[in-house]
Amino acid sequence: MLPTPIPTVLPLLESGDRLSRPEFERRYQAMSHLKKAELIEGVVYVASPVRVYHHGYPHSCIIGWLLTYSAATPGTMVCDNTTVRLDAKNEPQPDAILRWEADQGGQSRISEDDYIEGAPELIVEVAVSTASYDLHDKLRAYRRNGVREYLVWLTEEQALRWYRLEEDEYRQQEPDAEGLIKSAVFPGLWLAVKALLAGRMAEVLQVVQRGIGARS
């Protein structure tokens, strides 16, 4: 009588693991209870529990702002907390992305198994502080892979950083005389920085609608 095979049990994903992207995906898919894990520069990061004012509420504000823009801009897509296959060592799950569809000249696509492959034009992350990997390893990975604009909301410091890719480097953008930052990739995507940080979402949405209306 042949011995009963011992079932194969995949190791759990843990922060700090160094894995290839296929192995990361294999373990992640086997952990159906896990809501968010990322592979950044070959290192696994498993998300901590999410707090309201440090993440949940700012995240919802960003999604509302982007959805308002996308609803009036055919050929764009907003995604919330969606896995992005960037390269062999990077598979982040950004808080929000805004992308042009491939038939509109976008640089990312949706794979047959329903993941984003390639670099979305805009990625937004909500981070607690400048010590976060969002402003270090992840920033370098996004820059190297050609994410054209990268927005980080630092909730503990009540600050916002918007980077634009220029000559293969990220340049931090400053608000104009009106206190607005305007996307160079998505015409009419305007952000009222102080209003966003203060939670004045009616003003934030009014400004982006004004930007949409100002498109030629």
Beta strands, then each sheet from edge to edge (+ up, - down):
strand 1: 37-40
strand 2: 43-46
strand 3: 76-80
strand 4: 84-85
strand 5: 96-100
strand 6: 108-110
strand 7: 116-118
strand 8: 122-127
strand 9: 149-154
strand 10: 159-166
strand 11: 169-173
strand 12: 180-182
strand 13: 190-192
sheet 1: 1+ 2-
sheet 2: 3+ 5- 8+ 9+ 10- 11+
sheet 3: 4+ 7+ 6-
sheet 4: 12+ 13-
end
